[in-house]
Amino acid sequence: MERWEWSEAALVALAVLSVMRVGLVRGHSEGDALYTLRRSLFDPDNVLQSWDPNLVNPCTWFHITCNQDGRVTRVDLGSSNLSGHLVPELGKLEHLQYLELYKNKIQGTIPVELGNLKNLISLDLYNNNISGVIPPALGKLKSLVFLQNADLPAWPEGLNPYMFDVYYEKPNIGRGKGRVHERLNDNQLTGPIPRELVGISTLKVVDVSNNNLCGTIPTTGPFEHIQLNNFENNPRLEGPELQGLATYDTNCS
C-alpha cells in the first residue's frame, strides 16, 4: 500500500514538473529574445541591470510588462541612453503590443522580423540613428493606420528631418477603438517606399518627409488621399507614379 501511495505521489510530482517545464520553456523563449537584445545594446546607465536570464520569465524585469498569461506585451526603454542595434529575435515576441525604444542612440537597420509582430500596436523607434530601408515586411501589419517618417539628422541647414511614424487601429480594444502607432522619425532611412504598404486598407496618414527615400510615390490604395507635402524634402523621390506612364523606383537603391 505504501509503495502504491509513493508511486501515485511520484506521478503527481512529475505531472507538476512537466507543467512547470512548459511554463519555463515558454517564458525563457521570450526572455532569451529580450536578453539577446540586451547583449546587443550598450547600457552605460545600467537600465537593463534587472534583465537576468536565470529568472523563470522576464515579467519580473524592469521596463517589461506582461499580460495575465505571463506573455510579454510591452518593452519600455525610451530615453534610456542606449546604443547598439536591434536584433531579429524581437520578432519572436508574438504577443508584443508596444516596443518603445525612442530617443536613444541605436544604429543599424530595422529587422524584417518585426513584421511578424501581428499584435503590435506601437513601434516607437524615433530619435535614433537607424539606417537602411523601410522593411517591406511591415506591410504584414494589416492594422496600420498612421505612417510618418521625419527628422533625420545631418541634413542641410533649413531642413527639419523626421523619419517614420506608423499608427495602427484595432477595433474593440478596451473601450472603443485603440490607436496603434509606429514612430521611426529622427533616423536615416533610405530606399523606396515599400509597395506592400499599398495593401494596408486601414492606412490613413503617411508622412515620410525630410528623408533620403528614393523612387516614386505610390498613388493607389490608401496613398490616393495622402497629401504630397507628406513626401517633401526627399531629394531622390521622383514624385507620384503615373500608372502606365512612369517607371517605378528608377535609380532607387
DOVEXPA-188991 format. One record per atom (N, C-alpha, C): z, x, y; residue number from 1; atom name; residue in one letter. Coordinates in steps of 0.001 Angstrom, whole numbers, plus 500000, padded with zeros to 6 digits. Layout:
REM residues N
        Z        X        Y     i   at   aa
        Z        X        Y   NUM   CA    a
...
***
This chain:
REM residues 253
        Z        X        Y     i   at   aa
   500000   500834   498797     1    N    m
   500000   500000   500000     1   CA    m
   500000   500864   501246     1    C    m
   500854   501929   501231     2    N    e
   500935   502805   502385     2   CA    e
   499602   503520   502600     2    C    e
   498942   503908   501469     3    N    r
   497657   504583   501587     3   CA    r
   496624   503664   502227     3    C    r
   496628   502362   501843     4    N    w
   495684   501400   502412     4   CA    w
   495923   501205   503911     4    C    w
   497229   501103   504290     5    N    e
   497545   500932   505706     5   CA    e
   497093   502158   506498     5    C    e
   497259   503348   505914     6    N    w
   496841   504561   506607     6   CA    w
   495325   504577   506791     6    C    w
   494599   504177   505748     7    N    s
   493148   504154   505813     7   CA    s
   492673   503162   506868     7    C    s
   493329   501986   506918     8    N    e
   492954   500977   507896     8   CA    e
   493201   501491   509309     8    C    e
   494334   502139   509511     9    N    a
   494645   502691   510825     9   CA    a
   493648   503775   511216     9    C    a
   493261   504580   510219    10    N    a
   492297   505642   510493    10   CA    a
   490956   505071   510930    10    C    a
   490525   503959   510260    11    N    l
   489263   503334   510633    11   CA    l
   489313   502782   512047    11    C    l
   490434   502167   512411    12    N    v
   490592   501646   513773    12   CA    v
   490516   502782   514781    12    C    v
   491201   503878   514469    13    N    a
   491192   505030   515367    13   CA    a
   489783   505589   515532    13    C    a
   489045   505665   514430    14    N    l
   487675   506161   514512    14   CA    l
   486797   505245   515346    14    C    l
   487025   503933   515216    15    N    a
   486246   502978   515996    15   CA    a
   486513   503158   517486    15    C    a
   487789   503320   517825    16    N    v
   488153   503522   519231    16   CA    v
   487534   504805   519771    16    C    v
   487578   505867   518981    17    N    l
   486997   507140   519404    17   CA    l
   485491   507020   519598    17    C    l
   484852   506232   518745    18    N    s
   483401   506040   518871    18   CA    s
   483056   505351   520181    18    C    s
   483831   504315   520522    19    N    v
   483608   503608   521788    19   CA    v
   483827   504544   522962    19    C    v
   484904   505341   522889    20    N    m
   485186   506291   523963    20   CA    m
   484080   507327   524083    20    C    m
   483555   507740   522942    21    N    r
   482480   508746   522951    21   CA    r
   481242   508214   523650    21    C    r
   480903   506932   523372    22    N    v
   479758   506323   524050    22   CA    v
   479974   506339   525553    22    C    v
   481207   505963   525978    23    N    g
   481514   505960   527403    23   CA    g
   481419   507343   528000    23    C    g
   481893   508360   527260    24    N    l
   481835   509725   527757    24   CA    l
   480397   510191   527913    24    C    l
   479576   509908   526907    25    N    v
   478181   510335   526969    25   CA    v
   477485   509682   528149    25    C    v
   477722   508370   528329    26    N    r
   477073   507677   529423    26   CA    r
   477543   508222   530756    26    C    r
   478888   508399   530872    27    N    g
   479435   508881   532128    27   CA    g
   478950   510276   532454    27    C    g
   478918   511158   531453    28    N    h
   478525   512531   531708    28   CA    h
   477035   512653   531968    28    C    h
   476225   511727   531495    29    N    s
   474800   511800   531806    29   CA    s
   474584   511679   533303    29    C    s
   475366   510827   533955    30    N    e
   475297   510713   535403    30   CA    e
   476028   511873   536063    30    C    e
   477175   512241   535509    31    N    g
   477915   513376   536040    31   CA    g
   477109   514661   535957    31    C    g
   476394   514856   534850    32    N    d
   475572   516051   534705    32   CA    d
   474482   516100   535773    32    C    d
   473872   514927   536047    33    N    a
   472828   514875   537069    33   CA    a
   473391   515246   538437    33    C    a
   474558   514701   538750    34    N    l
   475170   514993   540042    34   CA    l
   475662   516436   540123    34    C    l
   476166   516952   539010    35    N    y
   476630   518337   539019    35   CA    y
   475451   519300   539174    35    C    y
   474295   518917   538627    36    N    t
   473088   519715   538851    36   CA    t
   472738   519739   540330    36    C    t
   472902   518588   541002    37    N    l
   472694   518552   542447    37   CA    l
   473680   519487   543149    37    C    l
   474944   519422   542739    38    N    r
   475950   520278   543368    38   CA    r
   475572   521753   543245    38    C    r
   475119   522147   542073    39    N    r
   474776   523550   541841    39   CA    r
   473568   523986   542661    39    C    r
   472739   523028   543097    40    N    s
   471557   523370   543890    40   CA    s
   471852   523416   545386    40    C    s
   473085   523057   545774    41    N    l
   473447   522985   547189    41   CA    l
   474457   524065   547557    41    C    l
   474339   524568   548775    42    N    f
   475340   525475   549342    42   CA    f
   476311   524627   550148    42    C    f
   477588   524749   549859    43    N    d
   478615   523843   550384    43   CA    d
   479724   524654   551065    43    C    d
   479488   525148   552285    44    N    p
   480475   526024   552933    44   CA    p
   481784   525332   553278    44    C    p
   481765   523995   553399    45    N    d
   482976   523263   553762    45   CA    d
   483701   522673   552557    45    C    d
   483259   523008   551350    46    N    n
   483877   522530   550102    46   CA    n
   483963   521000   550018    46    C    n
   482935   520354   550506    47    N    v
   482873   518894   550432    47   CA    v
   482787   518429   548981    47    C    v
   482188   519256   548139    48    N    l
   481949   518881   546742    48   CA    l
   482983   519479   545789    48    C    l
   484107   519893   546315    49    N    q
   485115   520564   545504    49   CA    q
   485624   519706   544360    49    C    q
   485663   518379   544557    50    N    s
   486191   517476   543526    50   CA    s
   485178   517171   542423    50    C    s
   483948   517652   542556    51    N    w
   482911   517338   541575    51   CA    w
   483109   518221   540336    51    C    w
   484018   517812   539488    52    N    d
   484414   518565   538300    52   CA    d
   483698   517998   537079    52    C    d
   482815   518753   536452    53    N    p
   482056   518241   535306    53   CA    p
   482910   517989   534079    53    C    p
   484155   518445   534075    54    N    n
   485029   518250   532919    54   CA    n
   485741   516906   532921    54    C    n
   485631   516158   534003    55    N    l
   486247   514832   534052    55   CA    l
   485432   513845   533223    55    C    l
   486051   512714   532855    56    N    v
   485392   511731   531987    56   CA    v
   484095   511230   532604    56    C    v
   484129   510915   533882    57    N    n
   482919   510489   534587    57   CA    n
   483079   510811   536066    57    C    n
   482011   510717   536841    58    N    p
   482073   511116   538249    58   CA    p
   482688   510073   539174    58    C    p
   483177   508976   538643    59    N    c
   483710   507915   539501    59   CA    c
   484978   508338   540243    59    C    c
   485624   509415   539796    60    N    t
   486818   509918   540466    60   CA    t
   486485   510967   541521    60    C    t
   485213   511344   541639    61    N    w
   484829   512358   542616    61   CA    w
   484788   511766   544014    61    C    w
   485127   512573   545022    62    N    f
   484961   512144   546404    62   CA    f
   483477   511979   546718    62    C    f
   483170   511013   547574    63    N    h
   481809   510734   548050    63   CA    h
   480938   510053   546994    63    C    h
   481558   509601   545899    64    N    i
   480842   508875   544844    64   CA    i
   481466   507484   544699    64    C    i
   480624   506466   544604    65    N    t
   481095   505099   544367    65   CA    t
   480462   504586   543083    65    C    t
   481270   503904   542269    66    N    c
   480772   503325   541016    66   CA    c
   480977   501818   541018    66    C    c
   480221   501127   540177    67    N    n
   480413   499691   540015    67   CA    n
   481497   499436   538960    67    C    n
   481727   498175   538657    68    N    q
   482812   497827   537734    68   CA    q
   482550   498299   536314    68    C    q
   481309   498649   536027    69    N    d
   480973   499182   534705    69   CA    d
   481032   500701   534662    69    C    d
   481478   501321   535750    70    N    g
   481579   502761   535771    70   CA    g
   480267   503484   535962    70    C    g
   479272   502811   536545    71    N    r
   477982   503445   536809    71   CA    r
   477888   503814   538290    71    C    r
   477311   504958   538567    72    N    v
   477223   505463   539931    72   CA    v
   476253   504600   540750    72    C    v
   476737   504091   541878    73    N    t
   475909   503266   542751    73   CA    t
   475702   503871   544138    73    C    t
   476584   504802   544536    74    N    r
   476461   505413   545868    74   CA    r
   476760   506906   545796    74    C    r
   475971   507657   546562    75    N    v
   476259   509065   546834    75   CA    v
   476239   509211   548351    75    C    v
   477396   509474   548954    76    N    d
   477534   509524   550410    76   CA    d
   477866   510940   550859    76    C    d
   476837   511677   551258    77    N    l
   477019   513073   551660    77   CA    l
   476340   513350   553003    77    C    l
   476248   512340   553846    78    N    g
   475671   512546   555164    78   CA    g
   476553   513435   556019    78    C    g
   475911   514245   556890    79    N    s
   476613   515107   557848    79   CA    s
   477662   515981   557159    79    C    s
   477299   516608   556066    80    N    s
   478242   517399   555270    80   CA    s
   477964   518898   555312    80    C    s
   477052   519324   556190    81    N    n
   476750   520749   556355    81   CA    n
   476265   521382   555044    81    C    n
   475483   520625   554282    82    N    l
   474951   521108   553015    82   CA    l
   473560   521692   553213    82    C    l
   473259   522722   552458    83    N    s
   471905   523256   552414    83   CA    s
   471512   523433   550943    83    C    s
   470263   523807   550722    84    N    g
   469779   523888   549349    84   CA    g
   468616   522941   549150    84    C    g
   468488   522376   547965    85    N    h
   467350   521500   547681    85   CA    h
   467772   520357   546761    85    C    h
   466955   519313   546751    86    N    l
   467179   518170   545865    86   CA    l
   466710   518510   544453    86    C    l
   467161   517743   543468    87    N    v
   466831   518043   542070    87   CA    v
   466227   516819   541385    87    C    v
   465323   517024   540427    88    N    p
   464705   515908   539708    88   CA    p
   465712   515046   538964    88    C    p
   466850   515622   538571    89    N    e
   467853   514891   537797    89   CA    e
   468393   513676   538527    89    C    e
   468231   513618   539851    90    N    l
   468676   512442   540605    90   CA    l
   467980   511173   540104    90    C    l
   466805   511319   539553    91    N    g
   466070   510175   539025    91   CA    g
   466716   509549   537805    91    C    g
   467753   510190   537252    92    N    k
   468455   509647   536092    92   CA    k
   469588   508688   536478    92    C    k
   469873   508573   537757    93    N    l
   470949   507681   538209    93   CA    l
   470384   506269   538338    93    C    l
   470177   505623   537216    94    N    e
   469381   504403   537182    94   CA    e
   470021   503220   537894    94    C    e
   471317   503286   538168    95    N    h
   471986   502205   538885    95   CA    h
   472233   502544   540360    95    C    h
   471734   503692   540784    96    N    l
   471985   504141   542156    96   CA    l
   471348   503195   543164    96    C    l
   472135   502815   544170    97    N    q
   471644   501951   545240    97   CA    q
   471567   502677   546579    97    C    q
   472443   503637   546789    98    N    y
   472483   504344   548076    98   CA    y
   472523   505855   547825    98    C    y
   471551   506566   548371    99    N    l
   471528   508020   548333    99   CA    l
   471515   508507   549774    99    C    l
   472675   508928   550266   100    N    e
   472867   509265   551671   100   CA    e
   473068   510773   551813   100    C    e
   472029   511458   552258   101    N    l
   472077   512914   552413   101   CA    l
   471561   513336   553792   101    C    l
   471683   512454   554758   102    N    y
   471131   512690   556091   102   CA    y
   471951   513743   556854   102    C    y
   471300   514326   557868   103    N    k
   471926   515285   558785   103   CA    k
   472593   516441   558050   103    C    k
   471806   517061   557179   104    N    n
   472214   518296   556530   104   CA    n
   471147   519352   556801   104    C    n
   471066   520357   555964   105    N    k
   470069   521421   556128   105   CA    k
   469283   521592   554835   105    C    k
   469044   520478   554160   106    N    i
   468380   520508   552855   106   CA    i
   466902   520822   553033   106    C    i
   466392   521698   552178   107    N    q
   464994   522107   552227   107   CA    q
   464281   521659   550951   107    C    q
   463045   522127   550793   108    N    g
   462282   521787   549601   108   CA    g
   461587   520455   549731   108    C    g
   461180   519914   548613   109    N    t
   460389   518683   548583   109   CA    t
   461212   517498   548073   109    C    t
   460639   516315   548215   110    N    i
   461252   515096   547686   110   CA    i
   460861   514977   546211   110    C    i
   461794   514979   545284   111    N    p
   461431   514869   543863   111   CA    p
   460708   513560   543568   111    C    p
   459634   513652   542826   112    N    v
   458894   512440   542474   112   CA    v
   459760   511518   541622   112    C    v
   460771   512070   540963   113    N    e
   461646   511271   540099   113   CA    e
   462443   510228   540868   113    C    e
   462526   510358   542193   114    N    l
   463214   509324   542976   114   CA    l
   462501   507979   542853   114    C    l
   461241   508009   542477   115    N    g
   460511   506773   542243   115   CA    g
   461022   506005   541036   115    C    g
   461888   506619   540229   116    N    n
   462471   505940   539065   116   CA    n
   463719   505135   539411   116    C    n
   464198   505262   540635   117    N    l
   465448   504601   541022   117   CA    l
   465162   503154   541393   117    C    l
   464956   502330   540385   118    N    k
   464497   500957   540599   118   CA    k
   465514   500097   541333   118    C    k
   466784   500501   541345   119    N    n
   467809   499731   542046   119   CA    n
   468116   500286   543428   119    C    n
   467356   501301   543853   120    N    l
   467657   501956   545117   120   CA    l
   467478   501007   546291   120    C    l
   468501   500930   547124   121    N    i
   468473   500131   548336   121   CA    i
   468269   501020   549549   121    C    i
   468920   502155   549573   122    N    s
   468883   503014   550750   122   CA    s
   468674   504464   550348   122    C    s
   467637   505086   550921   123    N    l
   467395   506512   550741   123   CA    l
   467370   507146   552123   123    C    l
   468444   507817   552502   124    N    d
   468578   508405   553836   124   CA    d
   468561   509923   553718   124    C    d
   467412   510506   554039   125    N    l
   467238   511953   553986   125   CA    l
   466859   512515   555351   125    C    l
   467054   511733   556401   126    N    y
   466606   512162   557722   126   CA    y
   467455   513313   558253   126    C    y
   466861   514026   559246   127    N    n
   467521   515177   559862   127   CA    n
   467855   516265   558831   127    C    n
   466855   516647   558051   128    N    n
   466948   517792   557165   128   CA    n
   465741   518690   557435   128    C    n
   465432   519565   556517   129    N    n
   464249   520427   556632   129   CA    n
   463327   520221   555436   129    C    n
   463243   518981   554981   130    N    i
   462439   518659   553802   130   CA    i
   460959   518747   554140   130    C    i
   460195   519339   553244   131    N    s
   458769   519533   553470   131   CA    s
   457978   518945   552306   131    C    s
   456664   519201   552312   132    N    g
   455821   518677   551241   132   CA    g
   455302   517289   551555   132    C    g
   454756   516647   550560   133    N    v
   454107   515357   550744   133   CA    v
   455086   514213   550496   133    C    v
   454708   513026   550941   134    N    i
   455429   511808   550588   134   CA    i
   455020   511455   549153   134    C    i
   455927   511463   548203   135    N    p
   455523   511249   546806   135   CA    p
   454898   509874   546587   135    C    p
   453716   509815   546017   136    N    p
   453131   508509   545685   136   CA    p
   454034   507670   544789   136    C    p
   454938   508324   544043   137    N    a
   455845   507602   543148   137   CA    a
   456750   506641   543903   137    C    a
   456932   506839   545215   138    N    l
   457745   505893   545981   138   CA    l
   457088   504519   546019   138    C    l
   455805   504466   545698   139    N    g
   455121   503182   545621   139   CA    g
   455637   502312   544493   139    C    g
   456429   502884   543585   140    N    k
   457017   502103   542491   140   CA    k
   458243   501320   542948   140    C    k
   458715   501592   544152   141    N    l
   459884   500888   544685   141   CA    l
   459391   499601   545341   141    C    l
   459193   498585   544538   142    N    k
   458449   497405   544950   142   CA    k
   459186   496488   545915   142    C    k
   460444   496807   546240   143    N    s
   461152   496002   547224   143   CA    s
   461079   496611   548618   143    C    s
   460287   497658   548780   144    N    l
   460201   498383   550035   144   CA    l
   459733   497475   551168   144    C    l
   460480   497518   552284   145    N    v
   460132   496692   553436   145   CA    v
   459831   497536   554665   145    C    v
   460599   498599   554894   146    N    f
   460554   499313   556158   146   CA    f
   460345   500802   555890   146    C    f
   459284   501357   556422   147    N    l
   458951   502762   556201   147   CA    l
   458697   503441   557532   147    C    l
   459576   504395   557897   148    N    q
   459413   505113   559151   148   CA    q
   459466   506604   558911   148    C    q
   458506   507321   559472   149    N    n
   458506   508780   559438   149   CA    n
   458532   509268   560867   149    C    n
   459501   510158   561179   150    N    a
   459506   510680   562529   150   CA    a
   460434   511858   562677   150    C    a
   460412   512445   563866   151    N    d
   461325   513524   564274   151   CA    d
   461270   514782   563429   151    C    d
   460144   515407   563355   152    N    l
   460057   516708   562696   152   CA    l
   460437   517805   563672   152    C    l
   461160   518848   563219   153    N    p
   461500   519950   564101   153   CA    p
   460306   520859   564346   153    C    p
   460463   521764   565325   154    N    a
   459489   522813   565603   154   CA    a
   458110   522264   565932   154    C    a
   458064   521202   566753   155    N    w
   456800   520671   567236   155   CA    w
   456605   521101   568678   155    C    w
   455373   521031   569206   156    N    p
   455130   521437   570593   156   CA    p
   456002   520653   571565   156    C    p
   456270   521273   572696   157    N    e
   457117   520638   573699   157   CA    e
   456538   519290   574113   157    C    e
   457389   518307   574248   158    N    g
   456949   516966   574616   158   CA    g
   456863   516026   573445   158    C    g
   456822   516585   572226   159    N    l
   456812   515742   571037   159   CA    l
   458247   515510   570580   159    C    l
   458496   514333   570052   160    N    n
   459811   513999   569511   160   CA    n
   459634   513646   568054   160    C    n
   459456   514641   567161   161    N    p
   459034   514357   565800   161   CA    p
   460077   513621   564963   161    C    p
   459694   512489   564405   162    N    y
   460515   511741   563447   162   CA    y
   459751   511585   562155   162    C    y
   460461   511497   561022   163    N    m
   459715   511550   559787   163   CA    m
   459642   510286   558965   163    C    m
   460521   509957   558163   164    N    f
   460229   508967   557123   164   CA    f
   461400   508048   556937   164    C    f
   461216   506785   557167   165    N    d
   462307   505841   557189   165   CA    d
   461864   504597   556439   165    C    d
   462445   504322   555292   166    N    v
   461962   503246   554439   166   CA    v
   463034   502192   554243   166    C    v
   462708   500941   554443   167    N    y
   463647   499856   554181   167   CA    y
   463071   498933   553115   167    C    y
   463926   498486   552204   168    N    y
   463525   497530   551199   168   CA    y
   464323   496265   551426   168    C    y
   463895   495210   550831   169    N    e
   464641   493975   550934   169   CA    e
   464695   493324   549573   169    C    e
   465916   492984   549128   170    N    k
   466086   492309   547849   170   CA    k
   466799   490987   548088   170    C    k
   466242   489888   547584   171    N    p
   466892   488605   547798   171   CA    p
   468148   488460   546959   171    C    p
   469046   487622   547473   172    N    n
   470243   487223   546729   172   CA    n
   471162   488387   546385   172    C    n
   471302   489343   547301   173    N    i
   472286   490389   547128   173   CA    i
   473487   490013   547988   173    C    i
   474582   489650   547360   174    N    g
   475739   489208   548143   174   CA    g
   475399   487924   548859   174    C    g
   475587   487914   550160   175    N    r
   475254   486737   550950   175   CA    r
   473852   486885   551496   175    C    r
   472988   486044   551091   176    N    g
   471637   486052   551631   176   CA    g
   470871   487294   551219   176    C    g
   470019   487777   552137   177    N    k
   469151   488896   551822   177   CA    k
   469805   490216   552190   177    C    k
   469540   491249   551366   178    N    g
   470043   492578   551657   178   CA    g
   468904   493481   552068   178    C    g
   469095   494223   553164   179    N    r
   468055   495134   553623   179   CA    r
   468226   496484   552954   179    C    r
   467153   496951   552387   180    N    v
   467154   498245   551733   180   CA    v
   466411   499212   552634   180    C    v
   466909   500403   552845   181    N    h
   466228   501312   553736   181   CA    h
   466208   502736   553222   181    C    h
   465215   503441   553686   182    N    e
   464990   504827   553272   182   CA    e
   464551   505608   554497   182    C    e
   465356   506529   554966   183    N    r
   465037   507300   556158   183   CA    r
   464801   508751   555779   183    C    r
   463645   509253   556155   184    N    l
   463312   510646   555910   184   CA    l
   462892   511317   557213   184    C    l
   463292   510736   558355   185    N    n
   462915   511325   559629   185   CA    n
   463588   512677   559826   185    C    n
   463055   513431   560823   186    N    d
   463553   514776   561107   186   CA    d
   463348   515715   559920   186    C    d
   462143   515702   559387   187    N    n
   461789   516617   558321   187   CA    n
   460427   517227   558626   187    C    n
   459739   517732   557636   188    N    q
   458460   518417   557844   188   CA    q
   457448   518005   556788   188    C    q
   457307   516717   556557   189    N    l
   456410   516238   555508   189   CA    l
   454947   516368   555940   189    C    l
   454092   516598   554969   190    N    t
   452656   516766   555196   190   CA    t
   451889   515919   554189   190    C    t
   450552   516092   554172   191    N    g
   449731   515393   553195   191   CA    g
   449343   513999   553644   191    C    g
   448690   513241   552776   192    N    p
   448220   511900   553128   192   CA    p
   449311   510847   553018   192    C    p
   449046   509700   553605   193    N    i
   449898   508530   553395   193   CA    i
   449541   507969   552014   193    C    i
   450475   507947   551074   194    N    p
   450133   507530   549706   194   CA    p
   449552   506119   549666   194    C    p
   448397   505969   549040   195    N    r
   447778   504636   548926   195   CA    r
   448583   503724   548021   195    C    r
   449487   504288   547224   196    N    e
   450346   503467   546373   196   CA    e
   451209   502527   547209   196    C    e
   451487   502906   548458   197    N    l
   452301   502056   549328   197   CA    l
   451573   500761   549703   197    C    l
   450256   500777   549605   198    N    v
   449472   499573   549923   198   CA    v
   449825   498436   548982   198    C    v
   450246   498769   547767   199    N    g
   450559   497739   546774   199   CA    g
   451935   497137   546918   199    C    g
   452703   497559   547914   200    N    i
   454051   497007   548112   200   CA    i
   453942   495819   549057   200    C    i
   453886   494640   548511   201    N    s
   453634   493440   549313   201   CA    s
   454751   493130   550291   201    C    s
   455956   493649   550027   202    N    t
   457092   493354   550902   202   CA    t
   457192   494311   552085   202    C    t
   456339   495338   552128   203    N    l
   456404   496325   553183   203   CA    l
   456035   495690   554521   203    C    l
   456946   495755   555487   204    N    k
   456743   495083   556764   204   CA    k
   456523   496044   557925   204    C    k
   457230   497165   557926   205    N    v
   457154   498107   559039   205   CA    v
   456930   499513   558510   205    C    v
   455959   500209   559067   206    N    v
   455684   501598   558718   206   CA    v
   455615   502405   560009   206    C    v
   456378   503481   560084   207    N    d
   456301   504394   561224   207   CA    d
   456291   505823   560696   207    C    d
   455131   506459   560782   208    N    v
   455001   507840   560335   208   CA    v
   454574   508721   561506   208    C    v
   454979   508340   562701   209    N    s
   454577   509075   563904   209   CA    s
   455237   510440   563970   209    C    s
   454599   511329   564760   210    N    n
   455155   512659   565035   210   CA    n
   455402   513482   563780   210    C    n
   454365   513615   562962   211    N    n
   454414   514437   561768   211   CA    n
   453162   515278   561664   211    C    n
   452918   515822   560529   212    N    n
   451693   516574   560288   212   CA    n
   450949   515978   559093   212    C    n
   450961   514655   559017   213    N    l
   450235   513960   557957   213   CA    l
   448739   514072   558217   213    C    l
   447947   513849   557184   214    N    c
   446505   514006   557309   214   CA    c
   445783   512874   556594   214    C    c
   444445   512894   556693   215    N    g
   443646   511846   556071   215   CA    g
   443470   510663   557000   215    C    g
   443361   509485   556424   216    N    t
   443152   508271   557201   216   CA    t
   444327   507317   557039   216    C    t
   444377   506337   557924   217    N    i
   445460   505357   557922   217   CA    i
   445020   504149   557091   217    C    i
   445801   503725   556103   218    N    p
   445442   502532   555328   218   CA    p
   445325   501306   556237   218    C    p
   444439   500398   555896   219    N    t
   444253   499186   556706   219   CA    t
   444310   497923   555865   219    C    t
   444637   498055   554591   220    N    t
   444708   496884   553725   220   CA    t
   446153   496594   553340   220    C    t
   446355   495454   552708   221    N    g
   447695   495076   552266   221   CA    g
   448649   494996   553446   221    C    g
   449872   495478   553306   222    N    p
   450854   495383   554379   222   CA    p
   450478   496199   555611   222    C    p
   449589   497194   555447   223    N    f
   449193   498028   556578   223   CA    f
   448289   497286   557562   223    C    f
   447796   496140   557161   224    N    e
   446897   495372   558017   224   CA    e
   447560   494981   559336   224    C    e
   448891   494831   559322   225    N    h
   449594   494347   560505   225   CA    h
   450469   495423   561158   225    C    h
   450301   496685   560758   226    N    i
   451099   497758   561330   226   CA    i
   450419   498292   562589   226    C    i
   451168   498432   563690   227    N    q
   450618   498916   564943   227   CA    q
   450235   500391   564833   227    C    q
   449140   500751   565499   228    N    l
   448625   502111   565399   228   CA    l
   449555   503146   566034   228    C    l
   450360   502737   567012   229    N    n
   451263   503732   567614   229   CA    n
   452331   504201   566634   229    C    n
   452458   503513   565509   230    N    n
   453396   503973   564471   230   CA    n
   452849   505153   563669   230    C    n
   451612   505559   563976   231    N    f
   450995   506692   563280   231   CA    f
   450649   507832   564239   231    C    f
   451017   507721   565510   232    N    e
   450580   508690   566511   232   CA    e
   451287   510039   566355   232    C    e
   450705   511045   567045   233    N    n
   451244   512409   567037   233   CA    n
   451273   513031   565651   233    C    n
   450281   512681   564845   234    N    n
   449961   513402   563613   234   CA    n
   448585   514024   563855   234    C    n
   448513   515285   564278   235    N    p
   447240   515874   564714   235   CA    p
   446125   515793   563672   235    C    p
   446480   515716   562409   236    N    r
   445456   515762   561358   236   CA    r
   445090   514377   560821   236    C    r
   445751   513328   561312   237    N    l
   445351   511974   560926   237   CA    l
   444056   511618   561654   237    C    l
   443093   511083   560926   238    N    e
   441770   510828   561477   238   CA    e
   441582   509401   561954   238    C    e
   442605   508596   561934   239    N    g
   442501   507218   562381   239   CA    g
   442382   506256   561216   239    C    g
   442236   504960   561525   240    N    p
   442164   503942   560459   240   CA    p
   440930   504136   559594   240    C    p
   441105   503902   558291   241    N    e
   439945   503953   557413   241   CA    e
   439165   502663   557571   241    C    e
   437863   502785   557638   242    N    l
   436979   501627   557730   242   CA    l
   436372   501420   556360   242    C    l
   436708   500316   555749   243    N    q
   436291   500078   554372   243   CA    q
   434777   500206   554234   243    C    q
   434342   501156   553415   244    N    g
   432933   501343   553156   244   CA    g
   432226   502217   554192   244    C    g
   432940   502604   555281   245    N    l
   432294   503353   556353   245   CA    l
   432935   504716   556597   245    C    l
   434179   504904   556149   246    N    a
   434861   506166   556398   246   CA    a
   435313   506797   555089   246    C    a
   435251   508097   555039   247    N    t
   435719   508809   553857   247   CA    t
   437221   508876   553858   247    C    t
   437830   508600   552732   248    N    y
   439288   508597   552617   248   CA    y
   439819   510014   552510   248    C    y
   440780   510337   553370   249    N    d
   441511   511593   553302   249   CA    d
   440597   512822   553319   249    C    d
   439659   512862   554258   250    N    t
   438805   514037   554384   250   CA    t
   439632   515200   554910   250    C    t
   439376   516389   554377   251    N    n
   440067   517612   554797   251   CA    n
   441587   517444   554753   251    C    n
   442073   516762   553769   252    N    c
   443510   516476   553695   252   CA    c
   444096   517129   552466   252    C    c
   445124   517951   552667   253    N    s
   445793   518577   551531   253   CA    s
   447218   518908   551927   253    C    s
***
